[in-house]
Amino acid sequence: MTSSARLLIVGPQGSGKGTQGVRVAEALGIPVVSTGDIFRANIKAGTDLGKKVTAILDAGDLVPDELTSEIVRDRLSQQDAANGFLLDGYPRNTAQVGHLDAFLADQGASLDAVILLDVPREESIARLSLRAVEQGRSDDTEAGIAHRLDIYENETAPIISVYRERGIVDRIDGVGTLDEITARISAALGARGIGQLV
């Protein structure tokens, strides 16, 4: 089924938003637009962007707003995102919310819903530590994980307040089995008249 849903999935690193985002997008027939995936693809391909991003991430920092917004605008302008998309990792702060609002307003569109995966900090750290071992992710060091969670709490959490004022945030308990969490997301989106996931 294809939907015209424009969604954002948000949660701390290790909340499972990448996995759930793919499930939601596939069920609705819309692309996942993940800044992390775009950056990792460029790193793997050894592009100039990839080299820039590697240096930034290895320092435990996040990619600058202007660069991130430019990449996302380019991706959302592609044909497969015309009828909807699921954003993962963007916007991550209020400046980027402004960039996204301006881009969507130009298209006469706006976000339909924000899926907030709520996971305790200890759970995020445990999941990321496991991922570091399983995937050999160089950015998943203990200090790197703590730094990114701090950035999330200080910079990304405020965007939830912005979207909550617009009445589009669905808070989802992010602890449970994959299917349980997907079912919770499906129920929340269904209440907004957005597709059936399961």
Salt bridges, closest charged atoms under 4 A:
ASP37 OD1 - ARG40 NH2 3.12
ASP61 OD1 - HIS147 NE2 3.65
ASP65 OD1 - ARG92 NH2 3.66
ASP80 OD2 - ARG75 NH2 2.78
ASP88 OD1 - LYS17 NZ 2.82
ASP101 OD2 - ARG166 NH2 2.64
ASP118 OD2 - ARG171 NH2 2.69
GLU123 OE2 - ARG127 NE 2.91
ASP139 OD1 - ARG137 NE 3.27
ASP140 OD2 - ARG131 NE 2.83
ASP140 OD1 - ARG148 NH2 2.81
ASP150 OD1 - ARG121 NH2 3.14
GLU153 OE2 - ARG121 NH1 2.97
ASP170 OD2 - ARG192 NE 2.70
ASP173 OD2 - ARG184 NH1 3.94
ASP179 OD1 - ARG23 NH1 2.90
